[in-house]
Amino acid sequence: MTSAIETAARVRAGEGRAADVLEEHLARIAAHESEVHAFNLVLVEQARAAAAAVDEAVAAGRDPGRLAGVPVALKDNLCTRGIPTTCSSRILDGWKPPYDATVVRRLVDAGAVIVGKTNLDEFAMGSSTENSAFGPTRNPHDLGRVPGGSSGGSAAAVAAGFAALGLGSDTGGSIRQPASLCGVVGAKPTYGLVSRYGLVAFASSLDQIGPFGLDVADAALLLDVIAGPDSLDSTCMPDPPVQASSRLGAGVDGLRVGVVEELASAEGLTPPVGICLREAAEALAAAGAKVDEVSVPATVYGLSAYYLIAPAEASSNLARYDGVRYGKRIVPSPDADLTEMYLATRSEGFGAEVKRRIMLGTYALSAGYYDAYYGQAQRVRTLILRDFEAAYRDFDVLLAPTAPGSAFPLGEKTADPLLMYLNDVCTVPSNLAGHPAVSVPFGTDHAGLPLGVQVLAPALGEAVMFQVAAALEAAAPAPPVPAMRRMGGPA
Amino acid sequence: MTAMSRRITTEGRISAKEVAHVARLARLRLTDEELERFAEQLGAVLEHARDVEQLDTAGVPPTAHPLPLVNVLRDDAVVPCLDRDEVLAQAPEVEDDRFRVPRILGEAP
């Protein structure tokens, strides 16, 4: 597989055709998508038309853009005009958004070729992509295992070579955890760096769109393409965006790296994760960084606070699925009234995990409990922000595990929601703080399955975060490559 | 607000009856089996959240969202909006350019 940066350079220079790049990826999809189920929808004809347009532009002497001819997979909670956007939920059956998400416009404007809409846990609620109304996605490294989630389809698509880049959304780890389990790079940017116009909302104070790539430079480039102000999203920062790619290759000499004690010893971590984290820290020290342990005490409350705040916001956001304006409507009997229509539509349209989170959130916001749960979780959020702030007085970036373990077998955690939620223990603090974090492949478990290490940075610290991520990548053992990705095309 | 909805049991768990109350608030119709299962599962999550519940946060202000932005404004310029017909085409039922819904007022119980 060629990197996205190399592909775009060759296409822009007229040394390779976008159409050929696309066909290589479509051939892998044709051969292996039935095993992986990364996509809810593959956009074969639209992608061919987009690739042809890129090639025509090059032939006519116009620059198609920084992602010229690069195939990209979109998580299916990003709106695409006139193309079904399902959130892997039955309640959006038949819905075709009347507009494109801002990130989709920016991809198209940069010459990217959108190959399809990828599977996710319903409304991005889950850590395994098993909560999809359309069935689970499987991990390209081992088809008996999950790809992680909720952006499991995009992570699997990139790992399998179905697309060179992917977009996901990360509310509590939904980009970084599947990136770790699939052996790819995945980043959650600073809250407010990327427009969320056209991202179907889950928990609005936490959601961010972010990139997947096979390497750090590709992921940073994709972030640079999608970042920046947008008049259609008032939660998007109005300032010119930071340049994620600006310090790649600068090394880590003299940088201060703190290993977060509380996350390095978090609940449920498996031994290989600790080993990889230690090796990653040693590798950075060997490259010249000043590495030390650091305590960020309030992060131990992150998971509990997250599983009060995110469901509370979700219960409010998902009130819009009422069968009135779009999507599914179920009228249980000819004389049913509005309330009966709401009940039937929502009860049949939502899956079990979505109902569970709506229930949890409604409970946490209900009279008599609001302050004990939601209000208290918001105060804990302040404590987490303060503790990170203190840590960043002494350190440029922080290091932590991404997920508690490698990819787990399908079905292993579906019966126990709390066990599934524990997947997010090391990722949620960054969402609560609004800070960026990236997962970089670093080592494997005893079965050869990939593991990731997280680099965390303060708000708008993307440049130094990717700088350290690139150094980690350079020092990491070569990550495993799924057999299906080796198929076809230049190596 | 009923006395029931204020009660936090000694285990921090919630009863099937409370789950049924919350389901009504959330406009979800749950089966008896779902009520029992959700009571147990939500109880386990709330039990895990006891560390947060019991933390002393006196004097700590809440953080609702992490961005220091207030009152983001744009120029008050006329720009094209979504096409009405395209939006209405997505609705389950439409009448006279409006969303049509089942009757709102039921028969008196």
Interface residues (C-beta under 8 A of the other chain):
Chain A: W95 K96 P98 Y99 Y191 G192 S204 S205 S231 S234 T235 M237 P238 V300 Y301 L303 S304 A305 Y307 L308 S315 A319 D322 G323 V324 R325 Y326 G327 K328 R329 V331 A336 D337 L338 T339 E340 M341 Y342 L343 A344 R346 S347 F350 A352 K355 R356 I358 M359 L360 T362 Y363 S366 A367 G368 Y369 A372 Y373 G375 Q376 A377 Q378 R379 V380 R381 T382 L383 L385 P417 L418 Y421 L432 A433 G434 H435 A459
Chain B: M1 S5 R6 I8 I14 E18 V19 V22 A23 L25 A26 R27 L28 R29 L30 E34 F38 Q41 L42 A44 V45 L46 H48 A49 R50 D51 V52 E53 L55 T57 V60 P61 P62 T63 A64 H65 P66 L67 L69 V72 R74 L82 D83 E86 V87 Q90 A91 P92 E93 F99 V101 P102 R103 I104 L105 G106
